[in-house]
Amino acid sequence: MSSTTHGTTPYYFVPGPSAYPVVSATGLFFVILGAGQWINGHQWGAWSLLAGMVIWLGTLFVWFRESVHESETGQYGHKIDLSYRWSMSWFIFSEVMFFGAFFTALWWTRTHALPALGSLDNALLWPEFKAVWPSVAAGFTGSPAGIVEPFQTVGPFWLPTINTALLLSSGVTLTVAHHALRAGHRAQTIRFMWLTVLLGIVFLGVQGYEYYHLYTELNLKLSSGAYGSTFFMLTGFHGLHVFIGMLMLLFITLRLQKGHFTAERHFGFEGAAWYWHFVDVVWLGLYFLVYWL
């Protein structure tokens, strides 16, 4: 730990040696090992996956709890605050690149690969193929070789539109909570934070119901050609990010109830809010490009 006198904040906090990075990496190793072996039919892989998750999540819990203690005891000064802000900014940038890859795959499929398959060069291979997106008929974009089961596409009404309204509303309630915290109204902040968490949970429930509808009634699956794979990769990973963001907001709300954060010092709150607004923006792009076009 950095040396500091009682009642003063160190210029820059330097933690002591820690085993947390090594232990968490070990947990992740058993997660990946177990998942790979389980998928390939080795039942012991499930136990390796479970053990790795317990090690990894347990380490993160203890590690984060220690970081919260360091923050609440005044160890973090202005330099640490800047460090966290830069770290969160780069993390969100990496997430932009992550989703950018899947949006680019969707764009490339629709504007380059699809027209190429429907060109004269491929007319002898698939004479009945028509370069139309999206398609549900064998011989079209759904399955030019007839190897994909027939499926139906999904439009914006009504479940995706309901989820759009839920996420936009959660962005509003989160902003209201932030302004309430800056004004020193802790009770109002907590109420609107719980409302934001609830909206995130309802979003996940609606998306789960949508997936059930797609699988059972529309026969739309991850294996349903380029349309199914891009659809589920984009919406599925976004749903995972909503779940992670909801957990962030949940723990921030619990910390608020414990008296953590002040009107002047609350970057933990702000970082989670940045992430949630990022998730909202990604959904708007996804809602327009995937469900409407």
N, C-alpha and C positions, 0 to 999 in steps of 0.2 A: 504494500500500500504506500501511497505517497505520504510524505511527512507533512503534517499540518498541526498547527496549534489549535486548542479548543476554541470553538466558536468562529473559526475562519474557514473559508473555502479554498482548497488548493488551486493553484494556477492551472494545473492540468493533472487530472487523476490518473495514476498509473497503477493498475491492479497487480497483486502479487502473482506468483506462479500458480497455475490452475490446471487441474486434470480434466476440466469440463470439455475442452475441444477434443481431446483424445478419446474420452469415454463416449461422447456423442457420435464421433466418427466410427467408433467400434459398433455402436448400435445400428448406424446406417449400413455398415458392412453386412451385418447379419440380416437386415431388412432386405437388401438387394439379393444376397445369397439365397435367402429363404424364398423370396418371390420367384426367382429364376428356377429354383429346384421344384417348387410347388407347381408352377406352370408346366414343367416337363414331367409331371407324374410322380414325383418323389414326395410322399406324404410328410416326411420329416421337415420338408421345407416350410410347411405351415407353422410348425413350432419354432423354427428359426426366425421366421417373419414376426411371430408374436413376441418372442424374446427380444428381438431387435427393436421393435416398437416400444416395448416397456422400458428398455435401457435408454433409448433416444428421448422419448417423451419425459421420462423421469428426470433425466439430466437437464433437459430444457426447463422443466418446472423449477428445479433447485437453482439453476443458473439465473433464470429470470427473477426469481424471488430475491436472490442476493443482489442483483442489479437494482431492483426496486428499493431495497434497503439502503444501498449506497446512495441512491438519488434522494431518498427521503431524509437521510442523515446529513445532507449538505455536502457530499463529496464531489458533486458535479457542478462545475462552474461554467463560465461562458464558453471556454474552449471546447468542453465536452458537448455543450449544447450545439455548437457549430459542427462538431464531428458527427453527431447524430443526424443533424439536418442534411449534411452532405451524404451520409450513408443511406438515409432513406430516399434521397433524391436519386442516387445511382441505382438503388434497388428497384424503384419504380421505373426508371429508364430501362433496366434489364427486362422488366415485365412488358414494357412497350415493345421491345424487340421480340420477345417471346410471342406475343399475340400478333405482331407484325408478320412473323413467319407464316402463321396459319391464314391470316387474311391475304397474304401474298400468294399462298398456294391456291386459295379460292379464286383470286383474280387471274392467276396464270392458267388455271384449268378452264375458266370461262372465256378468256379472251385470246388464248394462244393454243392450248392443247386441243380444245374442242373444235375450233375452226380447222386446225391441221388434220384432225381425224375425218372431218367432213369434206376435205378438199378432193380434187380429182386424183391426187396421188394415191389416195387410199380407197378409191371407188371400187377397185377390183377386190379388195379384201372384204369390205363391208358395203355391198352395193345398196342395201336398204337403209344405211345409216344416215340420220339427219342431225346436223349440228344444232340442236335446240336445247337450251337449258332452262329449267330442269326437265328431265324426261322420266316417264314411268313405264314406257313400253319397251319390250325386248326389241333390239335392233336400233334403238335410239341411244341417247347418252347414258341411259340407265345400265344397259348391258349389250353392247354391240356384238359380243360373241355368245350371248344367251346364257351366261354363267351366273347371273345375278337374279335372285328371285324378284318377281314384280313387286313394286312398292308404290305408295302414294306420297307425294310431297306435302309439306306443311306450310300453311300461310300465317299471316300475322294475327288472325282472329281465332279465338279470343284470348287464349292463355298467354301468348307472348305479349300482347298489348296490356293485359292485366299486370304481368310482371314488369313491364316498362313503367307503368304507373306506380307500382310498389317501390321500385328502385329510385325513381325520381322523387317520390315522397320521402323516402328514407334520407336522400341527400338534403332535403329541406329540413327535416327534423334534426339531422346532425348539425346543420348550420345554425339552427336556432339554439341547440344545446351549447355550441361553441360560443356564441354571443352571450348566452346566459352565464357561462363560466367566466368569461372575460369581465362580465359585469358583477361577478361575485354572488350570483344567485345559484347556489349549489343545488337546492331542492329542485328547481326548474330544470337545471342541467341533467340531473339524474332521471327525471321523468321523461324528458325527450330522448335521452340515451336509451332507456328501456324501450321506448316506442321504436327507435331506430333498429335495435336488436330484433324486436318482434317482427318488423317489416322484412328484415333479412331472412328470418326463419320462415315466414309465410312465402317469400319468394322461392326458397328452396323446396318447400312443400308443393307449390304450384308447378315448379319445373319437374319434380319427381312424378307428379300426376301426368304431366305432358309426356314424359318419357314412357310411362306405362301405356298411354294412349297410342303413341307412335309404334311401339313394339307389338301391341296386341291387335290394334285395329287398322293401322296403316302399313304394317309390316316393314317399317322403316328402321333399319339397323345400321350399325357401324360398317357392316359388310355390304351395304347397298350402294356399291359403286362409289364414284367420286363424290356424288351428292351426299350420300350417307356418311362417308368418312369425314368430309370437311364439316358437315353439319354437327356431328357429335363431337368432333375434336374441338370446335370452337365453343359450342354451348356447354359441353362437359367441362372443359378446363375453366370456362368462365364460372360455372357453378361451383367448382372447387375453390376458386378465388373468392366467391361470395361467402362460402363457408368459412374460409380462413379469415376474411375481413370481419365476418360476424363474430367469430371468436375473439378477435382483437377488440372489437367494440364491447363485447361482453365483459372481458377482463378489465377494460378501462372503466366501465360502469361500476364494477365491483370495487375497484380502487377508489373511485369517486365516493362511494358509500363509506369507505374506510377513512375518508378525509384527505386522501392524496390529491395533489395538484392544487395550484393557486391560480389567481387571475394573471399573475406574472410568469409563472413557471408551470408549463403543462405541455411540453413537447410530446410526451407519451400520447396524450390526447390528439395533438395535431398530426403526429405521424400516422396514427390509425385513421384519422379523418382524411388525410391525403390519399391513403390507400383505398378507402371506400369511394371517394370521388373518382379515382382512377377506374375502379371497377364499374362505376356508373357510366363513365364515358365509353368504356369498351363495349358495354351492353348496348348503348345507343348505336354505335357503329355496327355491331352484330345484328341488332334488330332491323336495321335498314338494309344491310347488304345480304343477310341470310334469309330473312323472312319476307321482305318486300320484293327484292330483285330476283 
